[in-house]
């Protein structure tokens, strides 16, 4: 089972439990790099109800998924994760700059 399939199956289990699958909920259950979680959640959202139910019936219970050690991640995965983190930080910085500018203009 691929890492993305693990994420999709976890999202299906959350949905079946009446919870809306989010990155935070899935990350708390499955310790995988953020880009994999995002790809898996996007794939889950593209599934129709029948496909979700089929996955649930075929999925093995995810008791305690093993987190891959950081040294076993490919360089591409590490780079993708770092780039996504950098993008999130840049977005936050830009929002903070805009907010500071707004506050300065109000004074």
BELKALIN-V687250 format. One record per residue. N is the residue number from 1. RES is the residue in three letters. SS is DSSP state (@ for helix, = for strand, . for the rest). Layout:
n->N res->RES ss->SS
n->N res->RES ss->SS
This chain:
n->1 res->UNK ss->.
n->2 res->UNK ss->.
n->3 res->UNK ss->@
n->4 res->UNK ss->@
n->5 res->UNK ss->@
n->6 res->UNK ss->@
n->7 res->UNK ss->@
n->8 res->UNK ss->@
n->9 res->UNK ss->@
n->10 res->UNK ss->@
n->11 res->UNK ss->@
n->12 res->UNK ss->@
n->13 res->UNK ss->@
n->14 res->UNK ss->@
n->15 res->UNK ss->@
n->16 res->UNK ss->@
n->17 res->UNK ss->.
n->18 res->UNK ss->.
n->19 res->UNK ss->.
n->20 res->UNK ss->.
n->21 res->UNK ss->.
n->22 res->UNK ss->.
n->23 res->UNK ss->@
n->24 res->UNK ss->@
n->25 res->UNK ss->@
n->26 res->UNK ss->@
n->27 res->UNK ss->@
n->28 res->UNK ss->@
n->29 res->UNK ss->@
n->30 res->UNK ss->.
n->31 res->UNK ss->.
n->32 res->UNK ss->.
n->33 res->UNK ss->.
n->34 res->UNK ss->@
n->35 res->UNK ss->@
n->36 res->UNK ss->@
n->37 res->UNK ss->@
n->38 res->UNK ss->@
n->39 res->UNK ss->@
n->40 res->UNK ss->@
n->41 res->UNK ss->@
n->42 res->UNK ss->@
n->43 res->UNK ss->@
n->44 res->UNK ss->@
n->45 res->UNK ss->@
n->46 res->UNK ss->@
n->47 res->UNK ss->.
n->48 res->UNK ss->.
n->49 res->UNK ss->@
n->50 res->UNK ss->@
n->51 res->UNK ss->@
n->52 res->UNK ss->@
n->53 res->UNK ss->@
n->54 res->UNK ss->@
n->55 res->UNK ss->@
n->56 res->UNK ss->@
n->57 res->UNK ss->@
n->58 res->UNK ss->@
n->59 res->UNK ss->.
n->60 res->UNK ss->.
n->61 res->UNK ss->.
n->62 res->UNK ss->.
n->63 res->UNK ss->.
n->64 res->UNK ss->.
n->65 res->UNK ss->.
n->66 res->UNK ss->.
n->67 res->UNK ss->.
n->68 res->UNK ss->.
n->69 res->UNK ss->.
n->70 res->UNK ss->@
n->71 res->UNK ss->@
n->72 res->UNK ss->@
n->73 res->UNK ss->.
n->74 res->UNK ss->.
n->75 res->UNK ss->@
n->76 res->UNK ss->@
n->77 res->UNK ss->@
n->78 res->UNK ss->@
n->79 res->UNK ss->@
n->80 res->UNK ss->@
n->81 res->UNK ss->@
n->82 res->UNK ss->@
n->83 res->UNK ss->@
n->84 res->UNK ss->@
n->85 res->UNK ss->@
n->86 res->UNK ss->@
n->87 res->UNK ss->@
n->88 res->UNK ss->@
n->89 res->UNK ss->@
n->90 res->UNK ss->@
n->91 res->UNK ss->@
n->92 res->UNK ss->@
n->93 res->UNK ss->@
n->94 res->UNK ss->@
n->95 res->UNK ss->@
n->96 res->UNK ss->@
n->97 res->UNK ss->@
n->98 res->UNK ss->@
n->99 res->UNK ss->@
n->100 res->UNK ss->@
n->101 res->UNK ss->@
n->102 res->UNK ss->@
n->103 res->UNK ss->@
n->104 res->UNK ss->@
n->105 res->UNK ss->@
n->106 res->UNK ss->@
n->107 res->UNK ss->.
